[in-house]
């Protein structure tokens, strides 16, 4: 995350707790989502998501081509 320093002296220090609170909330949600997706993958034995987001589709292709194979017991 990139934050430009405001021109008003001391404003960044005043707002910093809000910035930390906001970003921690976002990362907590992301972590929760990833854990739920991993649990679904484990239960289903594979990825059944019907993804349409181009960046995720491209990432999947990279992982399929260059990632490590799944262990045989999954």
N, CA and C atoms as a LAMMPS dump frame, in Angstrom:
ITEM: TIMESTEP
0
ITEM: NUMBER OF ATOMS
222
ITEM: BOX BOUNDS ff ff ff
-5.0000000000000000e+02 5.0000000000000000e+02
-5.0000000000000000e+02 5.0000000000000000e+02
-5.0000000000000000e+02 5.0000000000000000e+02
ITEM: ATOMS id mol type element x y z
1 1 1 N 0.845 -1.164 0
2 1 2 C 0 0 0
3 1 3 C 0.895 1.232 0
4 2 1 N 0.577 2.159 -0.841
5 2 2 C 1.374 3.37 -0.969
6 2 3 C 0.536 4.56 -0.497
7 3 1 N 1.057 5.303 0.459
8 3 2 C 0.345 6.471 0.996
9 3 3 C 1.228 7.687 0.812
10 4 1 N 0.684 8.691 0.146
11 4 2 C 1.428 9.944 -0.022
12 4 3 C 1.303 10.763 1.261
13 5 1 N 2.41 11.31 1.701
14 5 2 C 2.415 12.09 2.932
15 5 3 C 1.649 13.396 2.704
16 6 1 N 0.672 13.688 3.577
17 6 2 C -0.094 14.922 3.412
18 6 3 C 0.776 16.164 3.657
19 7 1 N 0.367 17.272 3.068
20 7 2 C 1.144 18.508 3.2
21 7 3 C 0.957 19.171 4.571
22 8 1 N -0.057 18.777 5.31
23 8 2 C -0.297 19.346 6.644
24 8 3 C 0.562 18.607 7.667
25 9 1 N 1.462 19.312 8.342
26 9 2 C 2.336 18.656 9.321
27 9 3 C 1.535 17.967 10.433
28 10 1 N 1.924 16.733 10.751
29 10 2 C 1.288 16.001 11.841
30 10 3 C 0.029 15.243 11.446
31 11 1 N -0.498 15.493 10.262
32 11 2 C -1.745 14.832 9.857
33 11 3 C -1.549 13.326 9.696
34 12 1 N -0.418 12.934 9.137
35 12 2 C -0.162 11.503 8.96
36 12 3 C -0.091 10.795 10.303
37 13 1 N 0.58 11.4 11.262
38 13 2 C 0.679 10.803 12.588
39 13 3 C -0.705 10.703 13.241
40 14 1 N -1.55 11.683 12.992
41 14 2 C -2.906 11.674 13.536
42 14 3 C -3.751 10.576 12.899
43 15 1 N -3.604 10.377 11.583
44 15 2 C -4.416 9.407 10.853
45 15 3 C -3.844 7.998 10.854
46 16 1 N -2.588 7.853 11.272
47 16 2 C -1.929 6.554 11.174
48 16 3 C -2.686 5.419 11.868
49 17 1 N -3.236 5.605 13.073
50 17 2 C -4 4.502 13.684
51 17 3 C -5.181 4.048 12.811
52 18 1 N -5.841 4.969 12.135
53 18 2 C -6.935 4.6 11.231
54 18 3 C -6.406 3.783 10.056
55 19 1 N -5.272 4.189 9.486
56 19 2 C -4.674 3.462 8.36
57 19 3 C -4.34 2.029 8.785
58 20 1 N -3.734 1.872 9.964
59 20 2 C -3.394 0.542 10.468
60 20 3 C -4.659 -0.27 10.698
61 21 1 N -5.655 0.308 11.319
62 21 2 C -6.926 -0.387 11.579
63 21 3 C -7.56 -0.844 10.267
64 22 1 N -7.597 0.02 9.267
65 22 2 C -8.204 -0.297 7.979
66 22 3 C -7.46 -1.438 7.287
67 23 1 N -6.142 -1.342 7.201
68 23 2 C -5.382 -2.374 6.493
69 23 3 C -5.426 -3.704 7.24
70 24 1 N -5.394 -3.679 8.558
71 24 2 C -5.501 -4.926 9.324
72 24 3 C -6.843 -5.599 9.065
73 25 1 N -7.902 -4.798 8.958
74 25 2 C -9.219 -5.356 8.644
75 25 3 C -9.239 -6.037 7.287
76 26 1 N -8.641 -5.411 6.296
77 26 2 C -8.584 -5.984 4.953
78 26 3 C -7.795 -7.286 4.975
79 27 1 N -6.616 -7.285 5.613
80 27 2 C -5.791 -8.492 5.637
81 27 3 C -6.452 -9.612 6.434
82 28 1 N -7.194 -9.276 7.47
83 28 2 C -7.912 -10.287 8.247
84 28 3 C -8.978 -10.947 7.378
85 29 1 N -9.722 -10.147 6.617
86 29 2 C -10.734 -10.703 5.718
87 29 3 C -10.094 -11.588 4.66
88 30 1 N -8.994 -11.145 4.085
89 30 2 C -8.302 -11.936 3.067
90 30 3 C -7.841 -13.276 3.637
91 31 1 N -7.276 -13.249 4.82
92 31 2 C -6.789 -14.478 5.46
93 31 3 C -7.958 -15.432 5.696
94 32 1 N -9.087 -14.91 6.163
95 32 2 C -10.283 -15.715 6.422
96 32 3 C -10.781 -16.353 5.121
97 33 1 N -10.825 -15.576 4.033
98 33 2 C -11.28 -16.086 2.74
99 33 3 C -10.351 -17.185 2.234
100 34 1 N -9.058 -16.973 2.335
101 34 2 C -8.093 -17.977 1.869
102 34 3 C -8.248 -19.263 2.674
103 35 1 N -8.441 -19.149 3.978
104 35 2 C -8.608 -20.34 4.801
105 35 3 C -9.884 -21.091 4.433
106 36 1 N -10.969 -20.372 4.148
107 36 2 C -12.21 -21.03 3.722
108 36 3 C -12.04 -21.714 2.368
109 37 1 N -11.356 -21.056 1.448
110 37 2 C -11.119 -21.656 0.136
111 37 3 C -10.245 -22.902 0.253
112 38 1 N -9.242 -22.863 1.128
113 38 2 C -8.393 -24.039 1.319
114 38 3 C -9.183 -25.187 1.925
115 39 1 N -10.059 -24.885 2.885
116 39 2 C -10.89 -25.927 3.491
117 39 3 C -11.822 -26.541 2.443
118 40 1 N -12.391 -25.718 1.568
119 40 2 C -13.25 -26.242 0.499
120 40 3 C -12.45 -27.125 -0.449
121 41 1 N -11.25 -26.696 -0.801
122 41 2 C -10.385 -27.493 -1.669
123 41 3 C -10.105 -28.844 -1.023
124 42 1 N -9.78 -28.836 0.258
125 42 2 C -9.469 -30.08 0.971
126 42 3 C -10.678 -31.013 1.005
127 43 1 N -11.869 -30.477 1.267
128 43 2 C -13.082 -31.302 1.317
129 43 3 C -13.438 -31.864 -0.056
130 44 1 N -13.291 -31.052 -1.091
131 44 2 C -13.707 -31.451 -2.439
132 44 3 C -12.629 -32.233 -3.183
133 45 1 N -11.401 -32.152 -2.718
134 45 2 C -10.314 -32.825 -3.398
135 45 3 C -9.876 -32.113 -4.662
136 46 1 N -10.238 -30.862 -4.81
137 46 2 C -9.838 -30.094 -5.99
138 46 3 C -10.482 -28.729 -5.972
139 47 1 N -10.194 -27.97 -6.996
140 47 2 C -10.704 -26.602 -7.115
141 47 3 C -11.915 -26.605 -8.043
142 48 1 N -13.086 -26.409 -7.487
143 48 2 C -14.32 -26.418 -8.272
144 48 3 C -14.846 -25.007 -8.541
145 49 1 N -14.078 -23.992 -8.186
146 49 2 C -14.518 -22.617 -8.414
147 49 3 C -14.67 -22.342 -9.904
148 50 1 N -15.689 -21.587 -10.255
149 50 2 C -15.909 -21.15 -11.634
150 50 3 C -15.417 -19.715 -11.746
151 51 1 N -14.104 -19.567 -11.802
152 51 2 C -13.48 -18.242 -11.789
153 51 3 C -13.66 -17.535 -13.128
154 52 1 N -13.933 -16.212 -13.064
155 52 2 C -14.061 -15.415 -14.288
156 52 3 C -13.115 -14.219 -14.299
157 53 1 N -12.469 -13.926 -13.178
158 53 2 C -11.59 -12.763 -13.083
159 53 3 C -10.3 -13.046 -13.849
160 54 1 N -9.976 -12.238 -14.871
161 54 2 C -8.815 -12.529 -15.726
162 54 3 C -7.497 -12.69 -14.979
163 55 1 N -7.241 -11.869 -13.978
164 55 2 C -5.969 -11.975 -13.254
165 55 3 C -5.86 -13.311 -12.531
166 56 1 N -6.95 -13.784 -11.956
167 56 2 C -6.94 -15.078 -11.257
168 56 3 C -6.784 -16.212 -12.258
169 57 1 N -7.454 -16.109 -13.413
170 57 2 C -7.302 -17.138 -14.443
171 57 3 C -5.855 -17.223 -14.925
172 58 1 N -5.211 -16.074 -15.09
173 58 2 C -3.807 -16.067 -15.513
174 58 3 C -2.92 -16.668 -14.423
175 59 1 N -3.193 -16.336 -13.17
176 59 2 C -2.42 -16.901 -12.061
177 59 3 C -2.57 -18.413 -12.019
178 60 1 N -3.782 -18.903 -12.205
179 60 2 C -4.005 -20.349 -12.222
180 60 3 C -3.179 -21.015 -13.32
181 61 1 N -3.156 -20.4 -14.487
182 61 2 C -2.38 -20.969 -15.59
183 61 3 C -0.898 -21.036 -15.245
184 62 1 N -0.369 -19.985 -14.632
185 62 2 C 1.039 -19.983 -14.224
186 62 3 C 1.287 -21.1 -13.211
187 63 1 N 0.397 -21.229 -12.224
188 63 2 C 0.585 -22.261 -11.204
189 63 3 C 0.476 -23.663 -11.795
190 64 1 N -0.425 -23.848 -12.748
191 64 2 C -0.548 -25.16 -13.386
192 64 3 C 0.708 -25.505 -14.177
193 65 1 N 1.296 -24.52 -14.847
194 65 2 C 2.485 -24.76 -15.667
195 65 3 C 3.751 -24.883 -14.828
196 66 1 N 3.862 -24.088 -13.77
197 66 2 C 5.142 -23.983 -13.067
198 66 3 C 5.075 -24.392 -11.592
199 67 1 N 3.892 -24.68 -11.082
200 67 2 C 3.756 -25.023 -9.671
201 67 3 C 4.154 -26.454 -9.38
202 68 1 N 4.196 -26.786 -8.122
203 68 2 C 4.506 -28.137 -7.689
204 68 3 C 3.248 -28.994 -7.784
205 69 1 N 3.387 -30.269 -8.145
206 69 2 C 2.202 -31.137 -8.196
207 69 3 C 1.659 -31.395 -6.796
208 70 1 N 0.371 -31.674 -6.727
209 70 2 C -0.246 -32.016 -5.446
210 70 3 C 0.259 -33.375 -4.987
211 71 1 N 0.348 -33.569 -3.675
212 71 2 C 0.714 -34.897 -3.172
213 71 3 C -0.357 -35.91 -3.582
214 72 1 N -0.002 -37.167 -3.691
215 72 2 C -0.917 -38.218 -4.159
216 72 3 C -2.075 -38.445 -3.2
217 73 1 N -1.918 -38.1 -1.92
218 73 2 C -2.983 -38.389 -0.946
219 73 3 C -4.031 -37.287 -0.845
220 74 1 N -3.961 -36.25 -1.676
221 74 2 C -4.957 -35.167 -1.606
222 74 3 C -6.149 -35.518 -2.446
